[in-house]
Amino acid sequence: MRIDSNLRRRALRSAVALLETARDPATVVVKGLPVMEILNDSPLGEITRSRLLQDPSLVALAAERYQGEWPEPERLRAMPPGSLGRLYQERFDRLGLHGLPPLACPREADDGAYLQQRRLTTHDVHHTVFATPVTVAGEAAGAVYYAAALNEFGPGAILSAWMFHAMENPDQSALIWRGIRFGLELAEQVGASLLAMRWEEGWEEPIATWRERLGLSALLRTTPFPEELALLS
């Protein structure tokens, strides 16, 4: 079988990028995220999108092209203590970052592409609800969840970088592997339902209500990230 030369070049470039990300996690946006784009644009991305469309709740969300109101930071900061919106914004403020506005989905995009765009738009909401920090261990937990629950090849590839980082840094290894185990538990408990949540209809609801809705209350008591959970409760 003849292997497409362009695919070979992209695969080699991706492998190098993942190794560089493992060595320096701060480069993930520049080095790692393009790997996800390559996979999303490949036949593997088609597999992910078709799998998402086997879930009736996600089919309904995609058919509607749901996009609720995304408040400005000032409004989010003024929401009740302990609410999803306020904790979401406080997380950005604590990290010295700015939340991105919802990503627009091209009109010609199919339902699967919309769902992938929705996942990217709500990524930081997932961080907030799961109480996973922006560390290698926290990102590993999220990557495992997306790979196991949503069948996403991109996060699966990025996960390899975090695993290599654990092997190369024994002082961080235990927490990274615990984060990976936690991500698997999240996937088993929540499944794909996280992507079906209409967060915009409950910014002012207590985050505890959202977690109960997802069946997360008991699991979060065993989180490997108790400090992050304390900040996001």
PyRosetta script that sets phi, psi and omega in degrees:
from pyrosetta import init, pose_from_sequence

init()
pose = pose_from_sequence("MRIDSNLRRRALRSAVALLETARDPATVVVKGLPVMEILNDSPLGEITRSRLLQDPSLVALAAERYQGEWPEPERLRAMPPGSLGRLYQERFDRLGLHGLPPLACPREADDGAYLQQRRLTTHDVHHTVFATPVTVAGEAAGAVYYAAALNEFGPGAILSAWMFHAMENPDQSALIWRGIRFGLELAEQVGASLLAMRWEEGWEEPIATWRERLGLSALLRTTPFPEELALLS")
pose.set_psi(1, 130.5)
pose.set_omega(1, -179.9)
pose.set_phi(2, -79.4)
pose.set_psi(2, 129.8)
pose.set_omega(2, 179.4)
pose.set_phi(3, -96.4)
pose.set_psi(3, 128.2)
pose.set_omega(3, -179.2)
pose.set_phi(4, -59.2)
pose.set_psi(4, 127.0)
pose.set_omega(4, -176.0)
pose.set_phi(5, -64.6)
pose.set_psi(5, -34.4)
pose.set_omega(5, 178.1)
pose.set_phi(6, -65.9)
pose.set_psi(6, -40.2)
pose.set_omega(6, 177.6)
pose.set_phi(7, -63.5)
pose.set_psi(7, -39.7)
pose.set_omega(7, 179.1)
pose.set_phi(8, -61.4)
pose.set_psi(8, -44.1)
pose.set_omega(8, 179.3)
pose.set_phi(9, -63.1)
pose.set_psi(9, -42.9)
pose.set_omega(9, -179.5)
pose.set_phi(10, -65.8)
pose.set_psi(10, -38.4)
pose.set_omega(10, 179.2)
pose.set_phi(11, -65.1)
pose.set_psi(11, -42.0)
pose.set_omega(11, 178.6)
pose.set_phi(12, -64.7)
pose.set_psi(12, -43.7)
pose.set_omega(12, 179.2)
pose.set_phi(13, -62.0)
pose.set_psi(13, -38.9)
pose.set_omega(13, 179.7)
pose.set_phi(14, -65.9)
pose.set_psi(14, -42.4)
pose.set_omega(14, -179.9)
pose.set_phi(15, -61.9)
pose.set_psi(15, -43.8)
pose.set_omega(15, 178.4)
pose.set_phi(16, -63.7)
pose.set_psi(16, -41.6)
pose.set_omega(16, -179.1)
pose.set_phi(17, -62.5)
pose.set_psi(17, -40.1)
pose.set_omega(17, 179.6)
pose.set_phi(18, -66.8)
pose.set_psi(18, -39.4)
pose.set_omega(18, 177.4)
pose.set_phi(19, -66.0)
pose.set_psi(19, -39.0)
pose.set_omega(19, 177.6)
pose.set_phi(20, -66.7)
pose.set_psi(20, -37.4)
pose.set_omega(20, 177.1)
pose.set_phi(21, -65.3)
pose.set_psi(21, -39.9)
pose.set_omega(21, 177.9)
pose.set_phi(22, -61.1)
pose.set_psi(22, -39.5)
pose.set_omega(22, -179.7)
pose.set_phi(23, -71.3)
pose.set_psi(23, -39.0)
pose.set_omega(23, -178.2)
pose.set_phi(24, -136.2)
pose.set_psi(24, 91.4)
pose.set_omega(24, -176.9)
pose.set_phi(25, -57.5)
pose.set_psi(25, -23.1)
pose.set_omega(25, -179.6)
pose.set_phi(26, -65.1)
pose.set_psi(26, -14.8)
pose.set_omega(26, -178.6)
pose.set_phi(27, -91.2)
pose.set_psi(27, 8.3)
pose.set_omega(27, -172.5)
pose.set_phi(28, -59.2)
pose.set_psi(28, -37.6)
pose.set_omega(28, -178.9)
pose.set_phi(29, -65.4)
pose.set_psi(29, -42.2)
pose.set_omega(29, -177.4)
pose.set_phi(30, -79.1)
pose.set_psi(30, -40.0)
pose.set_omega(30, -173.5)
pose.set_phi(31, -99.2)
pose.set_psi(31, -41.9)
pose.set_omega(31, -172.6)
pose.set_phi(32, -83.1)
pose.set_psi(32, -42.7)
pose.set_omega(32, -175.8)
pose.set_phi(33, -63.3)
pose.set_psi(33, -35.2)
pose.set_omega(33, 174.5)
pose.set_phi(34, -59.2)
pose.set_psi(34, -29.1)
pose.set_omega(34, 176.4)
pose.set_phi(35, -62.7)
pose.set_psi(35, -41.9)
pose.set_omega(35, 178.1)
pose.set_phi(36, -62.8)
pose.set_psi(36, -38.9)
pose.set_omega(36, 178.9)
pose.set_phi(37, -64.1)
pose.set_psi(37, -40.7)
pose.set_omega(37, 178.2)
pose.set_phi(38, -60.6)
pose.set_psi(38, -44.7)
pose.set_omega(38, -178.7)
pose.set_phi(39, -68.7)
pose.set_psi(39, -38.4)
pose.set_omega(39, 178.5)
pose.set_phi(40, -62.4)
pose.set_psi(40, -32.1)
pose.set_omega(40, -178.7)
pose.set_phi(41, -88.6)
pose.set_psi(41, 4.0)
pose.set_omega(41, -177.8)
pose.set_phi(42, -102.8)
pose.set_psi(42, 174.7)
pose.set_omega(42, 174.5)
pose.set_phi(43, -57.8)
pose.set_psi(43, -25.8)
pose.set_omega(43, 176.8)
pose.set_phi(44, -65.4)
pose.set_psi(44, -36.4)
pose.set_omega(44, 176.2)
pose.set_phi(45, -62.7)
pose.set_psi(45, -36.9)
pose.set_omega(45, 177.1)
pose.set_phi(46, -63.5)
pose.set_psi(46, -37.5)
pose.set_omega(46, 177.2)
pose.set_phi(47, -62.1)
pose.set_psi(47, -44.8)
pose.set_omega(47, 178.1)
pose.set_phi(48, -58.6)
pose.set_psi(48, -48.9)
pose.set_omega(48, -176.1)
pose.set_phi(49, -64.4)
pose.set_psi(49, -39.5)
pose.set_omega(49, 179.6)
pose.set_phi(50, -68.1)
pose.set_psi(50, -34.0)
pose.set_omega(50, 178.3)
pose.set_phi(51, -68.1)
pose.set_psi(51, -39.6)
pose.set_omega(51, 178.0)
pose.set_phi(52, -60.7)
pose.set_psi(52, -36.0)
pose.set_omega(52, -176.1)
pose.set_phi(53, -80.2)
pose.set_psi(53, 8.7)
pose.set_omega(53, 171.0)
pose.set_phi(54, -88.8)
pose.set_psi(54, -8.7)
pose.set_omega(54, -179.4)
pose.set_phi(55, -95.8)
pose.set_psi(55, 117.9)
pose.set_omega(55, -176.6)
pose.set_phi(56, -57.5)
pose.set_psi(56, -37.3)
pose.set_omega(56, -178.6)
pose.set_phi(57, -67.9)
pose.set_psi(57, -33.0)
pose.set_omega(57, 177.8)
pose.set_phi(58, -76.4)
pose.set_psi(58, -33.7)
pose.set_omega(58, 175.8)
pose.set_phi(59, -61.2)
pose.set_psi(59, -43.1)
pose.set_omega(59, -179.6)
pose.set_phi(60, -64.3)
pose.set_psi(60, -42.2)
pose.set_omega(60, 179.4)
pose.set_phi(61, -62.3)
pose.set_psi(61, -43.7)
pose.set_omega(61, -178.3)
pose.set_phi(62, -68.3)
pose.set_psi(62, -40.5)
pose.set_omega(62, -179.5)
pose.set_phi(63, -60.7)
pose.set_psi(63, -33.9)
pose.set_omega(63, -179.8)
pose.set_phi(64, -81.6)
pose.set_psi(64, -19.3)
pose.set_omega(64, -170.8)
pose.set_phi(65, 53.8)
pose.set_psi(65, 47.9)
pose.set_omega(65, -172.9)
pose.set_phi(66, -58.4)
pose.set_psi(66, 132.9)
pose.set_omega(66, 172.1)
pose.set_phi(67, -153.7)
pose.set_psi(67, 101.3)
pose.set_omega(67, -178.8)
pose.set_phi(68, -84.0)
pose.set_psi(68, -175.4)
pose.set_omega(68, -178.0)
pose.set_phi(69, -70.4)
pose.set_psi(69, 135.7)
pose.set_omega(69, 178.2)
pose.set_phi(70, -116.0)
pose.set_psi(70, 97.9)
pose.set_omega(70, -172.8)
pose.set_phi(71, -63.1)
pose.set_psi(71, 155.4)
pose.set_omega(71, 173.9)
pose.set_phi(72, -69.6)
pose.set_psi(72, 157.6)
pose.set_omega(72, -178.3)
pose.set_phi(73, -53.0)
pose.set_psi(73, -38.0)
pose.set_omega(73, -178.4)
pose.set_phi(74, -61.7)
pose.set_psi(74, -40.9)
pose.set_omega(74, 178.6)
pose.set_phi(75, -67.8)
pose.set_psi(75, -39.5)
pose.set_omega(75, 179.7)
pose.set_phi(76, -63.6)
pose.set_psi(76, -41.9)
pose.set_omega(76, 179.8)
pose.set_phi(77, -63.8)
pose.set_psi(77, -27.2)
pose.set_omega(77, -177.4)
pose.set_phi(78, -86.9)
pose.set_psi(78, -2.2)
pose.set_omega(78, -179.2)
pose.set_phi(79, -73.4)
pose.set_psi(79, 164.1)
pose.set_omega(79, -175.3)
pose.set_phi(80, -58.8)
pose.set_psi(80, 145.8)
pose.set_omega(80, 174.8)
pose.set_phi(81, -55.6)
pose.set_psi(81, 138.5)
pose.set_omega(81, 179.0)
pose.set_phi(82, 82.7)
pose.set_psi(82, -1.7)
pose.set_omega(82, 179.4)
pose.set_phi(83, -80.0)
pose.set_psi(83, 158.3)
pose.set_omega(83, 179.1)
pose.set_phi(84, -56.7)
pose.set_psi(84, -49.2)
pose.set_omega(84, -176.1)
pose.set_phi(85, -62.1)
pose.set_psi(85, -44.4)
pose.set_omega(85, -178.3)
pose.set_phi(86, -67.1)
pose.set_psi(86, -43.3)
pose.set_omega(86, -179.8)
pose.set_phi(87, -67.1)
pose.set_psi(87, -36.0)
pose.set_omega(87, 176.4)
pose.set_phi(88, -59.2)
pose.set_psi(88, -46.2)
pose.set_omega(88, -179.3)
pose.set_phi(89, -72.4)
pose.set_psi(89, -39.7)
pose.set_omega(89, 179.5)
pose.set_phi(90, -61.2)
pose.set_psi(90, -32.5)
pose.set_omega(90, 177.1)
pose.set_phi(91, -63.0)
pose.set_psi(91, -46.0)
pose.set_omega(91, 177.3)
pose.set_phi(92, -62.4)
pose.set_psi(92, -43.3)
pose.set_omega(92, -178.8)
pose.set_phi(93, -62.2)
pose.set_psi(93, -41.3)
pose.set_omega(93, -180.0)
pose.set_phi(94, -64.8)
pose.set_psi(94, -35.7)
pose.set_omega(94, -179.2)
pose.set_phi(95, -84.7)
pose.set_psi(95, -7.8)
pose.set_omega(95, -177.1)
pose.set_phi(96, 70.6)
pose.set_psi(96, 31.4)
pose.set_omega(96, -177.9)
pose.set_phi(97, -117.9)
pose.set_psi(97, 168.7)
pose.set_omega(97, 176.9)
pose.set_phi(98, -119.3)
pose.set_psi(98, 131.7)
pose.set_omega(98, 178.1)
pose.set_phi(99, -68.8)
pose.set_psi(99, 145.3)
pose.set_omega(99, 177.9)
pose.set_phi(100, -84.1)
pose.set_psi(100, 145.2)
pose.set_omega(100, 174.1)
pose.set_phi(101, -67.9)
pose.set_psi(101, 162.0)
pose.set_omega(101, 178.2)
pose.set_phi(102, -54.0)
pose.set_psi(102, 137.3)
pose.set_omega(102, 179.9)
pose.set_phi(103, -77.9)
pose.set_psi(103, 130.5)
pose.set_omega(103, 179.8)
pose.set_phi(104, -74.9)
pose.set_psi(104, 138.3)
pose.set_omega(104, 177.8)
pose.set_phi(105, -101.9)
pose.set_psi(105, 123.8)
pose.set_omega(105, -179.5)
pose.set_phi(106, -54.6)
pose.set_psi(106, 143.7)
pose.set_omega(106, -178.1)
pose.set_phi(107, -57.6)
pose.set_psi(107, -34.2)
pose.set_omega(107, -176.2)
pose.set_phi(108, -81.6)
pose.set_psi(108, -5.6)
pose.set_omega(108, -178.6)
pose.set_phi(109, -66.1)
pose.set_psi(109, 144.9)
pose.set_omega(109, 179.2)
pose.set_phi(110, -83.8)
pose.set_psi(110, 178.6)
pose.set_omega(110, -174.6)
pose.set_phi(111, -62.1)
pose.set_psi(111, -39.9)
pose.set_omega(111, 179.9)
pose.set_phi(112, -63.8)
pose.set_psi(112, -40.4)
pose.set_omega(112, 178.5)
pose.set_phi(113, -65.2)
pose.set_psi(113, -38.3)
pose.set_omega(113, 176.7)
pose.set_phi(114, -59.4)
pose.set_psi(114, -45.1)
pose.set_omega(114, -177.4)
pose.set_phi(115, -64.2)
pose.set_psi(115, -38.4)
pose.set_omega(115, 176.5)
pose.set_phi(116, -65.2)
pose.set_psi(116, -38.8)
pose.set_omega(116, 177.4)
pose.set_phi(117, -66.3)
pose.set_psi(117, -38.8)
pose.set_omega(117, 177.7)
pose.set_phi(118, -62.6)
pose.set_psi(118, -39.2)
pose.set_omega(118, 179.6)
pose.set_phi(119, -63.2)
pose.set_psi(119, -42.1)
pose.set_omega(119, 178.9)
pose.set_phi(120, -65.9)
pose.set_psi(120, -40.6)
pose.set_omega(120, 179.9)
pose.set_phi(121, -62.2)
pose.set_psi(121, -39.3)
pose.set_omega(121, -173.9)
pose.set_phi(122, -97.4)
pose.set_psi(122, 9.8)
pose.set_omega(122, -176.5)
pose.set_phi(123, -54.4)
pose.set_psi(123, -44.7)
pose.set_omega(123, -177.2)
pose.set_phi(124, -75.3)
pose.set_psi(124, -23.1)
pose.set_omega(124, 170.5)
pose.set_phi(125, -65.8)
pose.set_psi(125, -40.4)
pose.set_omega(125, 178.3)
pose.set_phi(126, -61.5)
pose.set_psi(126, -44.0)
pose.set_omega(126, 175.5)
pose.set_phi(127, -54.4)
pose.set_psi(127, -42.8)
pose.set_omega(127, -176.1)
pose.set_phi(128, -68.6)
pose.set_psi(128, -46.3)
pose.set_omega(128, -177.5)
pose.set_phi(129, -69.4)
pose.set_psi(129, -41.0)
pose.set_omega(129, 178.7)
pose.set_phi(130, -78.1)
pose.set_psi(130, -15.7)
pose.set_omega(130, -176.4)
pose.set_phi(131, 57.2)
pose.set_psi(131, 49.8)
pose.set_omega(131, 176.1)
pose.set_phi(132, -104.2)
pose.set_psi(132, 127.3)
pose.set_omega(132, -175.8)
pose.set_phi(133, -76.5)
pose.set_psi(133, 165.9)
pose.set_omega(133, 176.1)
pose.set_phi(134, -86.9)
pose.set_psi(134, 68.6)
pose.set_omega(134, 176.0)
pose.set_phi(135, -130.9)
pose.set_psi(135, 171.5)
pose.set_omega(135, 178.0)
pose.set_phi(136, -59.8)
pose.set_psi(136, -42.6)
pose.set_omega(136, -180.0)
pose.set_phi(137, -64.7)
pose.set_psi(137, -41.7)
pose.set_omega(137, 179.2)
pose.set_phi(138, -67.4)
pose.set_psi(138, -40.9)
pose.set_omega(138, 178.3)
pose.set_phi(139, -69.2)
pose.set_psi(139, -32.9)
pose.set_omega(139, 176.7)
pose.set_phi(140, -63.8)
pose.set_psi(140, -41.1)
pose.set_omega(140, 178.1)
pose.set_phi(141, -60.8)
pose.set_psi(141, -44.6)
pose.set_omega(141, 179.5)
pose.set_phi(142, -65.6)
pose.set_psi(142, -40.8)
pose.set_omega(142, 179.8)
pose.set_phi(143, -62.5)
pose.set_psi(143, -41.5)
pose.set_omega(143, 178.1)
pose.set_phi(144, -63.2)
pose.set_psi(144, -43.7)
pose.set_omega(144, 179.2)
pose.set_phi(145, -58.1)
pose.set_psi(145, -50.1)
pose.set_omega(145, -177.3)
pose.set_phi(146, -63.5)
pose.set_psi(146, -38.9)
pose.set_omega(146, -179.6)
pose.set_phi(147, -68.4)
pose.set_psi(147, -45.1)
pose.set_omega(147, -174.6)
pose.set_phi(148, -79.0)
pose.set_psi(148, -40.6)
pose.set_omega(148, -174.6)
pose.set_phi(149, -87.7)
pose.set_psi(149, -34.0)
pose.set_omega(149, -175.2)
pose.set_phi(150, -111.8)
pose.set_psi(150, 1.9)
pose.set_omega(150, 177.3)
pose.set_phi(151, 57.7)
pose.set_psi(151, 39.1)
pose.set_omega(151, -178.4)
pose.set_phi(152, -91.2)
pose.set_psi(152, 122.6)
pose.set_omega(152, -178.7)
pose.set_phi(153, -74.1)
pose.set_psi(153, -33.6)
pose.set_omega(153, -178.5)
pose.set_phi(154, -59.8)
pose.set_psi(154, -56.4)
pose.set_omega(154, 176.5)
pose.set_phi(155, -58.5)
pose.set_psi(155, -32.2)
pose.set_omega(155, 176.5)
pose.set_phi(156, -61.7)
pose.set_psi(156, -39.8)
pose.set_omega(156, 177.8)
pose.set_phi(157, -67.5)
pose.set_psi(157, -44.5)
pose.set_omega(157, 179.0)
pose.set_phi(158, -62.3)
pose.set_psi(158, -33.7)
pose.set_omega(158, 178.3)
pose.set_phi(159, -56.4)
pose.set_psi(159, -36.5)
pose.set_omega(159, 179.9)
pose.set_phi(160, -60.5)
pose.set_psi(160, -35.4)
pose.set_omega(160, 177.8)
pose.set_phi(161, -64.1)
pose.set_psi(161, -41.3)
pose.set_omega(161, -179.6)
pose.set_phi(162, -69.0)
pose.set_psi(162, -34.0)
pose.set_omega(162, 177.1)
pose.set_phi(163, -68.1)
pose.set_psi(163, -42.2)
pose.set_omega(163, 176.8)
pose.set_phi(164, -62.3)
pose.set_psi(164, -38.4)
pose.set_omega(164, 178.7)
pose.set_phi(165, -62.0)
pose.set_psi(165, -41.0)
pose.set_omega(165, 178.0)
pose.set_phi(166, -61.2)
pose.set_psi(166, -41.7)
pose.set_omega(166, -179.0)
pose.set_phi(167, -66.6)
pose.set_psi(167, -33.1)
pose.set_omega(167, -176.1)
pose.set_phi(168, -86.1)
pose.set_psi(168, -16.0)
pose.set_omega(168, -176.1)
pose.set_phi(169, -128.5)
pose.set_psi(169, 84.8)
pose.set_omega(169, -176.1)
pose.set_phi(170, -57.3)
pose.set_psi(170, -28.9)
pose.set_omega(170, -179.5)
pose.set_phi(171, -68.7)
pose.set_psi(171, -21.9)
pose.set_omega(171, 178.8)
pose.set_phi(172, -104.1)
pose.set_psi(172, -10.3)
pose.set_omega(172, -169.4)
pose.set_phi(173, -56.7)
pose.set_psi(173, -49.3)
pose.set_omega(173, -173.9)
pose.set_phi(174, -59.3)
pose.set_psi(174, -44.9)
pose.set_omega(174, -177.9)
pose.set_phi(175, -69.0)
pose.set_psi(175, -36.7)
pose.set_omega(175, 178.4)
pose.set_phi(176, -62.9)
pose.set_psi(176, -45.2)
pose.set_omega(176, 179.7)
pose.set_phi(177, -66.8)
pose.set_psi(177, -34.8)
pose.set_omega(177, 174.7)
pose.set_phi(178, -65.2)
pose.set_psi(178, -38.6)
pose.set_omega(178, 176.7)
pose.set_phi(179, -62.3)
pose.set_psi(179, -40.5)
pose.set_omega(179, 177.9)
pose.set_phi(180, -62.7)
pose.set_psi(180, -43.7)
pose.set_omega(180, 177.9)
pose.set_phi(181, -63.0)
pose.set_psi(181, -39.9)
pose.set_omega(181, 178.7)
pose.set_phi(182, -63.0)
pose.set_psi(182, -40.3)
pose.set_omega(182, 177.9)
pose.set_phi(183, -61.6)
pose.set_psi(183, -38.7)
pose.set_omega(183, 176.4)
pose.set_phi(184, -64.8)
pose.set_psi(184, -39.2)
pose.set_omega(184, 178.2)
pose.set_phi(185, -66.4)
pose.set_psi(185, -38.0)
pose.set_omega(185, 176.2)
pose.set_phi(186, -62.3)
pose.set_psi(186, -43.3)
pose.set_omega(186, -179.8)
pose.set_phi(187, -62.5)
pose.set_psi(187, -41.2)
pose.set_omega(187, -179.7)
pose.set_phi(188, -67.5)
pose.set_psi(188, -38.7)
pose.set_omega(188, -176.7)
pose.set_phi(189, -77.7)
pose.set_psi(189, -43.4)
pose.set_omega(189, -170.5)
pose.set_phi(190, -97.4)
pose.set_psi(190, -33.3)
pose.set_omega(190, -176.2)
pose.set_phi(191, 59.6)
pose.set_psi(191, -147.8)
pose.set_omega(191, -178.0)
pose.set_phi(192, -84.0)
pose.set_psi(192, -2.1)
pose.set_omega(192, -174.6)
pose.set_phi(193, -63.1)
pose.set_psi(193, -23.7)
pose.set_omega(193, 178.9)
pose.set_phi(194, -56.9)
pose.set_psi(194, -40.2)
pose.set_omega(194, -177.2)
pose.set_phi(195, -71.2)
pose.set_psi(195, -19.2)
pose.set_omega(195, -179.1)
pose.set_phi(196, -86.5)
pose.set_psi(196, -8.5)
pose.set_omega(196, -176.8)
pose.set_phi(197, -67.5)
pose.set_psi(197, 135.6)
pose.set_omega(197, 177.8)
pose.set_phi(198, -99.1)
pose.set_psi(198, 75.9)
pose.set_omega(198, -174.4)
pose.set_phi(199, -56.3)
pose.set_psi(199, -35.4)
pose.set_omega(199, -174.8)
pose.set_phi(200, -63.7)
pose.set_psi(200, -17.1)
pose.set_omega(200, 179.3)
pose.set_phi(201, -89.5)
pose.set_psi(201, 2.4)
pose.set_omega(201, -178.5)
pose.set_phi(202, -148.3)
pose.set_psi(202, 37.7)
pose.set_omega(202, 178.5)
pose.set_phi(203, -56.8)
pose.set_psi(203, -36.6)
pose.set_omega(203, -175.1)
pose.set_phi(204, -89.7)
pose.set_psi(204, -1.9)
pose.set_omega(204, 176.2)
pose.set_phi(205, -72.0)
pose.set_psi(205, 147.7)
pose.set_omega(205, 175.2)
pose.set_phi(206, -57.9)
pose.set_psi(206, 141.1)
pose.set_omega(206, 178.5)
pose.set_phi(207, -62.8)
pose.set_psi(207, -28.6)
pose.set_omega(207, 177.8)
pose.set_phi(208, -61.0)
pose.set_psi(208, -34.2)
pose.set_omega(208, 178.0)
pose.set_phi(209, -65.5)
pose.set_psi(209, -43.3)
pose.set_omega(209, 177.5)
pose.set_phi(210, -62.1)
pose.set_psi(210, -42.2)
pose.set_omega(210, -178.8)
pose.set_phi(211, -66.9)
pose.set_psi(211, -37.3)
pose.set_omega(211, 176.1)
pose.set_phi(212, -65.0)
pose.set_psi(212, -39.0)
pose.set_omega(212, 179.8)
pose.set_phi(213, -60.4)
pose.set_psi(213, -34.1)
pose.set_omega(213, -179.6)
pose.set_phi(214, -91.0)
pose.set_psi(214, -1.7)
pose.set_omega(214, -179.5)
pose.set_phi(215, 72.1)
pose.set_psi(215, 31.2)
pose.set_omega(215, -173.6)
pose.set_phi(216, -96.9)
pose.set_psi(216, -11.1)
pose.set_omega(216, -170.0)
pose.set_phi(217, -55.5)
pose.set_psi(217, -49.1)
pose.set_omega(217, -177.9)
pose.set_phi(218, -69.3)
pose.set_psi(218, -42.4)
pose.set_omega(218, -177.9)
pose.set_phi(219, -62.7)
pose.set_psi(219, -38.8)
pose.set_omega(219, -178.4)
pose.set_phi(220, -67.1)
pose.set_psi(220, -18.6)
pose.set_omega(220, 176.0)
pose.set_phi(221, -70.0)
pose.set_psi(221, -14.0)
pose.set_omega(221, 178.5)
pose.set_phi(222, -109.9)
pose.set_psi(222, 14.1)
pose.set_omega(222, -176.2)
pose.set_phi(223, -58.5)
pose.set_psi(223, 143.1)
pose.set_omega(223, 172.3)
pose.set_phi(224, -79.2)
pose.set_psi(224, 1.4)
pose.set_omega(224, -177.8)
pose.set_phi(225, -122.2)
pose.set_psi(225, 59.7)
pose.set_omega(225, -176.0)
pose.set_phi(226, -63.3)
pose.set_psi(226, -31.2)
pose.set_omega(226, 179.7)
pose.set_phi(227, -66.2)
pose.set_psi(227, -40.8)
pose.set_omega(227, 179.0)
pose.set_phi(228, -67.6)
pose.set_psi(228, -39.4)
pose.set_omega(228, 178.9)
pose.set_phi(229, -62.3)
pose.set_psi(229, -40.1)
pose.set_omega(229, 178.8)
pose.set_phi(230, -61.5)
pose.set_psi(230, -36.8)
pose.set_omega(230, 179.8)
pose.set_phi(231, -73.6)
pose.set_psi(231, -25.4)
pose.set_omega(231, -174.3)
pose.set_phi(232, -113.4)
pose.set_psi(232, 41.7)
pose.set_omega(232, 178.6)
pose.set_phi(233, -134.5)
pose.dump_pdb("model.pdb")
